[in-house]
Amino acid sequence: MSTPLADTTNPDLGLLYAVNGLAKRSPEWLDHLVSWIGEYGILIGLALLGLVGWLQARRRPDAPVAVAGLLWAPLATAVAELANLPIAAIVDRPRPFVDHTGLDVLVEGKAGTHSFVSDHSTMSMGIAVGLFLVNRKLGWIAGGLALLQGFCRMYMGVHYPTDVIGGFALATAVVLLLAPIAMAVLVPLCHALSRTAVAPLIRAPQGGPRPRGGRKRGGGRGAVRADEQPPESDLAA
């Protein structure tokens, strides 16, 4: 038996009907496209953004710190998903189409699963916030994709607006609140790995031949030695 939270307030249900109503007035090909984007496309896009972020992080002066921050994004998302298991069981909120008629459901197989909180929204915002801590530009793009994810879940008729908001809030809280603890572990780990055979995963190899005489171009007073590293900067670029 579901908890009283399953009895949605009018604004929550009204917004769901308004967004899902777009599916009823849209051509079938658009419904299929939104369904694919909402189920798989945005998550694939976020994974590609993470790959771009990793390639850029390896080239930063503080590469071990930046890579550690990128590692925290998927790890934090996994922690948020684990935290959602007891939350979903306690709230026990059915999918909106179980309790309400007239919704155009664009994806099958969701009837026996919990609605609160939205897993897809949690994963999307977890990656977005994690990326934002390391790379602001990629983080903004990922944040836009996370918002689009929430819209798609309502368009598909499988989540209430408060399911989406709950997923966003859960992911953001986990990423930010646990980041200091996670970075205290991941940064030393990445520094240690940068001195092993897997160093190219942490820091991009320095390419190009060394100038003659063992000195960098522009040598003289104030020149930076080749084996010196600039001081580590803030995490976000």
Backbone torsions as a table, in degrees:
resi	resn	phi	psi	omega
1	MET	NA	133.9	-175.5
2	SER	-80.1	159.7	179.3
3	THR	-80.4	168.6	179.9
4	PRO	-58.9	-18.3	-179.8
5	LEU	-63.5	-21.1	178.5
6	ALA	-66.3	-23.9	176.3
7	ASP	-82.4	90.8	-172.5
8	THR	-69.0	152.4	174.0
9	THR	-74.3	159.4	-177.9
10	ASN	-58.9	-44.6	178.4
11	PRO	-59.3	-40.6	179.5
12	ASP	-61.8	-50.2	-179.0
13	LEU	-70.0	-37.6	-179.8
14	GLY	-62.6	-42.0	179.1
15	LEU	-66.7	-37.9	177.5
16	LEU	-61.3	-46.8	179.5
17	TYR	-63.3	-36.4	-179.3
18	ALA	-66.3	-44.8	-179.5
19	VAL	-72.0	-44.2	-179.8
20	ASN	-67.4	-26.8	177.8
21	GLY	-62.4	-24.5	176.7
22	LEU	-62.8	-33.3	179.8
23	ALA	-65.7	-35.4	-179.5
24	LYS	-68.2	-29.1	-177.5
25	ARG	-97.1	2.5	-176.5
26	SER	-100.7	154.2	176.4
27	PRO	-65.2	157.6	-175.0
28	GLU	-62.1	-37.3	-178.9
29	TRP	-63.4	-34.8	179.3
30	LEU	-70.5	-37.8	177.0
31	ASP	-62.0	-42.1	178.4
32	HIS	-64.4	-40.0	-179.6
33	LEU	-65.1	-46.9	179.7
34	VAL	-63.6	-37.9	179.2
35	SER	-63.2	-42.9	179.2
36	TRP	-66.5	-42.1	178.8
37	ILE	-62.7	-44.0	-177.7
38	GLY	-69.8	-27.9	179.9
39	GLU	-88.8	-44.5	-171.2
40	TYR	-128.2	-40.4	-169.2
41	GLY	-57.4	-47.5	-177.3
42	ILE	-67.0	-38.6	177.8
43	LEU	-64.3	-37.8	175.8
44	ILE	-65.1	-43.0	177.8
45	GLY	-60.5	-41.0	178.4
46	LEU	-66.0	-36.7	177.1
47	ALA	-63.8	-40.0	177.8
48	LEU	-66.2	-38.6	175.5
49	LEU	-62.6	-39.6	176.8
50	GLY	-62.2	-38.1	177.7
51	LEU	-65.0	-43.6	177.2
52	VAL	-62.1	-42.7	178.7
53	GLY	-61.2	-38.4	179.2
54	TRP	-66.7	-43.8	179.2
55	LEU	-60.8	-37.9	178.6
56	GLN	-74.5	-38.9	-178.6
57	ALA	-62.6	-34.9	-179.3
58	ARG	-64.3	-20.5	-177.2
59	ARG	-98.7	-0.2	179.9
60	ARG	-80.9	152.2	176.8
61	PRO	-58.8	-33.0	179.3
62	ASP	-101.6	44.3	-173.7
63	ALA	-51.0	-46.9	-179.7
64	PRO	-59.6	-36.7	179.2
65	VAL	-69.8	-43.3	-179.0
66	ALA	-65.7	-42.7	179.2
67	VAL	-65.8	-37.2	176.4
68	ALA	-60.9	-40.6	177.5
69	GLY	-63.6	-39.5	177.6
70	LEU	-66.8	-37.1	176.4
71	LEU	-62.4	-33.6	-178.2
72	TRP	-67.2	-28.9	-178.3
73	ALA	-58.8	-55.8	178.6
74	PRO	-70.0	-32.8	178.2
75	LEU	-64.8	-42.4	178.8
76	ALA	-64.9	-37.5	177.8
77	THR	-62.8	-41.0	177.7
78	ALA	-64.4	-39.9	178.3
79	VAL	-63.8	-42.1	179.1
80	ALA	-62.9	-39.3	178.7
81	GLU	-65.9	-38.4	176.5
82	LEU	-65.6	-40.3	178.7
83	ALA	-64.7	-27.6	-178.9
84	ASN	-73.4	-21.4	-178.1
85	LEU	-60.2	-52.5	177.3
86	PRO	-68.7	-32.5	179.1
87	ILE	-62.5	-47.3	-179.5
88	ALA	-62.8	-38.3	-179.0
89	ALA	-69.6	-37.5	-179.1
90	ILE	-71.3	-46.4	-178.8
91	VAL	-69.8	-41.4	176.2
92	ASP	52.2	52.6	-179.0
93	ARG	-94.3	121.1	179.2
94	PRO	-69.6	163.2	174.1
95	ARG	-61.2	149.9	-174.6
96	PRO	-59.2	-34.1	-177.8
97	PHE	-72.4	-11.7	177.1
98	VAL	-73.8	-40.1	-176.7
99	ASP	-98.2	-13.6	-174.0
100	HIS	-133.3	136.1	-179.5
101	THR	-92.8	167.4	174.4
102	GLY	86.8	4.2	178.7
103	LEU	-90.6	141.8	177.1
104	ASP	-92.7	101.4	-176.4
105	VAL	-88.9	120.2	-172.6
106	LEU	-98.7	-3.1	179.5
107	VAL	-137.2	139.2	-176.4
108	GLU	-96.1	168.3	174.1
109	GLY	82.8	16.5	-177.8
110	LYS	-106.1	-5.0	-171.7
111	ALA	-62.2	-36.1	-176.8
112	GLY	-92.6	12.4	-177.7
113	THR	-111.2	164.8	-178.5
114	HIS	-80.7	150.6	-179.4
115	SER	-95.4	-36.0	-176.7
116	PHE	-107.0	127.3	-6.6
117	VAL	-94.0	168.0	-178.8
118	SER	-71.2	118.2	177.8
119	ASP	-62.8	-43.9	-178.8
120	HIS	-62.7	-40.5	177.9
121	SER	-66.3	-38.9	178.5
122	THR	-62.8	-48.1	-179.7
123	MET	-62.8	-43.6	-177.0
124	SER	-64.5	-46.8	-178.3
125	MET	-72.0	-31.8	176.6
126	GLY	-60.7	-46.1	177.8
127	ILE	-65.2	-40.8	-177.6
128	ALA	-63.6	-47.5	-179.4
129	VAL	-66.9	-40.6	177.7
130	GLY	-61.2	-42.5	177.3
131	LEU	-65.2	-38.8	-178.3
132	PHE	-61.4	-33.9	179.8
133	LEU	-67.5	-21.6	-177.0
134	VAL	-106.2	-41.6	-175.1
135	ASN	-140.0	106.2	-173.3
136	ARG	-62.0	-41.5	-177.9
137	LYS	-63.7	-49.5	178.4
138	LEU	-64.8	-33.9	178.8
139	GLY	-63.6	-40.1	177.6
140	TRP	-64.9	-41.3	178.4
141	ILE	-62.9	-45.4	179.4
142	ALA	-63.6	-37.2	177.6
143	GLY	-62.6	-39.5	176.1
144	GLY	-63.6	-38.9	177.1
145	LEU	-66.5	-36.6	178.3
146	ALA	-64.3	-41.5	177.2
147	LEU	-64.1	-40.5	176.8
148	LEU	-62.9	-36.2	177.2
149	GLN	-59.3	-46.5	179.2
150	GLY	-61.0	-41.1	177.7
151	PHE	-62.2	-44.1	-178.7
152	CYS	-61.9	-38.6	-178.6
153	ARG	-65.0	-35.3	175.8
154	MET	-74.9	-39.8	177.4
155	TYR	-58.0	-38.1	-179.0
156	MET	-76.7	-10.4	177.0
157	GLY	78.7	22.0	-175.7
158	VAL	-110.8	-3.6	179.9
159	HIS	-146.7	145.0	169.1
160	TYR	-75.8	158.9	173.7
161	PRO	-56.7	-38.5	-179.6
162	THR	-69.9	-23.3	172.3
163	ASP	-64.5	-42.7	-179.6
164	VAL	-67.1	-47.3	179.6
165	ILE	-61.2	-40.5	177.8
166	GLY	-61.6	-39.8	177.2
167	GLY	-65.0	-42.4	177.3
168	PHE	-60.8	-45.4	-177.5
169	ALA	-66.0	-42.9	-179.7
170	LEU	-61.9	-47.5	-178.7
171	ALA	-63.4	-45.0	-179.1
172	THR	-62.2	-42.9	-179.5
173	ALA	-63.1	-44.5	-178.7
174	VAL	-65.0	-46.3	-177.9
175	VAL	-61.4	-47.8	-174.1
176	LEU	-77.5	-42.5	-174.8
177	LEU	-71.1	-35.5	-177.1
178	LEU	-95.1	-4.1	-177.8
179	ALA	-58.1	-44.9	-179.8
180	PRO	-58.9	-41.1	179.3
181	ILE	-67.3	-44.5	-178.5
182	ALA	-63.4	-44.0	-177.9
183	MET	-68.1	-30.9	177.0
184	ALA	-62.4	-24.6	178.2
185	VAL	-95.9	-43.6	-172.4
186	LEU	-74.1	-35.2	-178.9
187	VAL	-64.3	-51.5	175.5
188	PRO	-59.4	-36.0	178.7
189	LEU	-62.4	-45.8	-179.8
190	CYS	-67.7	-36.4	174.8
191	HIS	-61.2	-42.8	179.5
192	ALA	-65.5	-42.5	-179.9
193	LEU	-66.5	-28.1	-180.0
194	SER	-68.5	-9.4	177.9
195	ARG	-107.8	15.0	-179.4
196	THR	-118.4	-172.0	-179.2
197	ALA	-65.9	-19.9	-179.7
198	VAL	-93.2	16.6	-178.6
199	ALA	-53.7	-36.6	179.2
200	PRO	-60.7	-20.7	176.1
201	LEU	-74.8	-21.3	-176.7
202	ILE	-101.3	-43.2	-177.1
203	ARG	-133.7	130.9	-179.6
204	ALA	-65.7	136.3	177.9
205	PRO	-59.7	142.6	178.2
206	GLN	-80.1	115.4	-177.0
207	GLY	-93.0	170.7	175.8
208	GLY	91.2	145.5	178.8
209	PRO	-71.6	152.7	178.8
210	ARG	-79.5	140.5	179.7
211	PRO	-59.9	155.7	179.8
212	ARG	-63.0	149.5	179.2
213	GLY	83.3	2.9	176.9
214	GLY	73.2	13.0	-179.0
215	ARG	-116.8	148.4	174.6
216	LYS	-74.1	152.9	177.4
217	ARG	-59.1	142.2	-176.9
218	GLY	81.3	26.9	-178.2
219	GLY	-65.5	176.2	-175.7
220	GLY	118.6	-167.5	-178.4
221	ARG	-63.4	130.3	178.7
222	GLY	90.8	-4.1	178.8
223	ALA	-72.1	149.4	-179.9
224	VAL	-91.7	126.3	177.5
225	ARG	-65.9	151.4	-175.5
226	ALA	-64.4	-30.1	-176.2
227	ASP	-90.9	3.1	179.0
228	GLU	-91.7	145.2	177.6
229	GLN	-114.2	137.8	175.7
230	PRO	-60.9	155.0	178.6
231	PRO	-62.2	149.3	-178.7
232	GLU	-66.1	135.2	-178.6
233	SER	-95.0	-177.1	175.5
234	ASP	-61.9	157.9	-174.7
235	LEU	-63.9	-48.4	-175.8
236	ALA	-79.8	138.7	178.2
237	ALA	-100.7	NA	NA
